[in-house]
């Protein structure tokens, strides 16, 4: 595979011949543009998807039609596990910006993981990490104030950018202030005020969606501040 992100979504130790087998089942579809959907709630589950470029947002809609953002996915991350248990997708996935994905048809992936144990183990690890991430976010929303919630998100993004060999300090937020607020259970006004306050206190530098982390220690401390 010619993707420089394969070390994030695939096992690093995979044999070249096994990689070639995997490459044969990967489907690379046309790019998604901002607002395009990868899949909707209720769509039949057929594949999981590795983000190749750009970013995606997952969200649910309740009985009253209210949207709840449930996650953001960056290059090298995998989305689509929500459909494995029920054979239908349980959330909506939409592109936040121009994005491309590698589609892995699940029936063919299942066959391949039986022949390549390291691949099966890796995808179990990816599912486990996603569950752990969901649990951490539930803890964040239940115990932390606005600064703690935003600090947690910024440090999470910092670590994820770092895994892509990008700067863990300077990043461009692909999501809007409204999406951040929805995800963290905050109003858009609270998100904007909190980012501005952290900017004034020289914890971060903010210029629109461009964020530079100036004080990781302070952000870490805010993550442990309860409401």
N, C-alpha and C positions, 0 to 999 in steps of 0.2 A: 504494500500500500504506500502511496506517495504522500500521505497526509502527515504533516509535522505534529499533529495532535494525537496520533494513535497511541502514544504512551499514556495519555490520560484516560481514554475510553477503552483501551485494549491492554492485555497483559504485556508487560515489557519483555518477558522472557519467551514469548511465542516463537516457535520455529518458523523459519522463512517459508517452508512448504505449507505450514498451517495457516500462515498469514495469506498465502496465495489462495488457499481454499476459502477463507473468509472473504477475501476480496471478490471472489466470484459471485457471492450471494448479495453483496452490497449494491444497493440501487441509489444512484445519485440523481435526484429529481431537479426540476427547474428551481431557480431561486425563489424564495418567498419575499414579498415586499411588505413593508410596514402595514399591519392590519390584515394580512393574509393569514388564514387558518391552516394549521397542519392537520388538526382534526378537531371534532366537536364532541361534547358529551353525548353518549349514546351511539357513536359510530362503532362499527364492528372493529374489534381488535385484530390486527393482522401483523403489525410490525412494531419494533421499537426504533428510536431515532437518535443518532449521535449528532449533536450540533457541530457543524463544520466551520461556520462563520456567522457573525451576527449574534442575536439574542432572541429568546422566546419568553413568553409569559404564560403561566397556567392559571386558570381561574374557574370558579364554580359560580352558578347562579342559583339563588334560593327560590322558594315558592313565590316570593313577592317580586321576583325579577331583579333582586339586588346582587350585584357582582361582588365576589370575594376573591382577591388575588391570593393564590396559594404558593407561588414560587416563580423564580426567574432562572433561566438556563443560559449558560455561556458556552463558548466553543470548548469542545472536549467533554461536555457533559451529556448525559443520556436521559431522554424523556420517553415516556410511553409505558412504563411499568404498571400504570394504573389499570390497564386492561387485562392483565394476565389472569387474574382470579375469576373474573366474570365474563370474559371474552367480549366485553364492550368497554369503551373508554369512559372513565368517570369524570373527566374534566375537559375543558376547552384549552387548546394551545394555539396562541396567536403570535406572530412575529412582531417584535418591538421595533425592528429596523430591517433592512435588507439582510436576509439570512439564507444559509444553505444547510441541508442536513444530509447525512448518510442514512438511508433506510435499510434496516435489517429485517427481512421477513421472518416472523417468529418461528414458523414451522420448519424452515430451513435452518434457522439458528439452533433450534432444539436438536435437530439431527447432528449438527456440527459439534455441539457441546458434548454429546455422548462420545464422540470420537476424540475430542480434545478436552480432557478434564480441566486443564488450566483455564480454558475459556469459560467453562461452566462455573468454576470457582470464582473467576473474576466478576461475572455478572451477578453472582450471589453477593459478592462484596459490594458491588454498586447498589444493589437493592437495599442492603443493610445500611449503607451510608445514607441513602435517601431517607430511610425510616429514622435514623439517628438525627438527621438534619431536621426532620419534621418535629421530632420530640424537643429538640433544642429551641425551635421557634415557638412551640407551645409554652415552654418555660419562660422564654423571653416575654411573650405577651401577657403571661399571668403575673409576673413579678417585677418587671422593670418599668421605670418611668420613661418619658419620651426620649431623653438623652441616652438612656441605656439601650433602648430599642434601636435607635439610629446608630449608635456606636457598634452594636452587635452586627447590624447589617453591613456597615462600612468595613469592619474587620473581616467579616465573611467574604465580602467581595475582594478585599485586599489579598486574602489567602488564595482565593480562586484565580485571581490575576497572576499571583506569584507562581502557581502551579503551571501556568502557561509560559513561564519564563518572561513575563512582563513585569513592569515595575509594580511592587506591592504598595507603593506610596501614591503614585499619580494614576488616576483612573477616570474614565468617562462613564457616567451612569447611563445605561441604556434606557432606563425606565423614568417615567415622569414623576414629579412630586406627588401627583394624585395617586399613582400606582404604589409609590412607597408608603403613603399614608394608609391606603387600603390594606396593603400587606401587613403593616405594623399596627393597625388599629388606631391610627391617629388621623386628625384632620389635616388637610393640605396646609392650612395656616400654621398648625403646630409643627409640621415638618419644616416649613420655610423658616419659622422663627428659631427652631432648634439649630438648623444648619447655620443660620446667621449668627446665633450666639456662639456656637463652636468656632466660627470664623473669627469673631471679635476676640475670643479668648485664645486665639492662635493654636487651637487644637487641630484644625483643618483650614485649608484655604479653598474657598468656593468661588467658582466663576461659571454661573449657569449650571450645566451638567458636569463640568470639569471639577474634580475633587483632588486635592493633594493632602495626604495625611502628614501632619507636621509633628504630632505627638502620639505615638502608638501607646505609650504607657498611660497617658490620660484617657484614651479611648478604652483601654483595658479596664481601668479603674471604674469608668462609667458603666461598663458592662456588669459590674458587680454591685451597682447601686440599685436598691429595690425602690419601688414606688412608695 
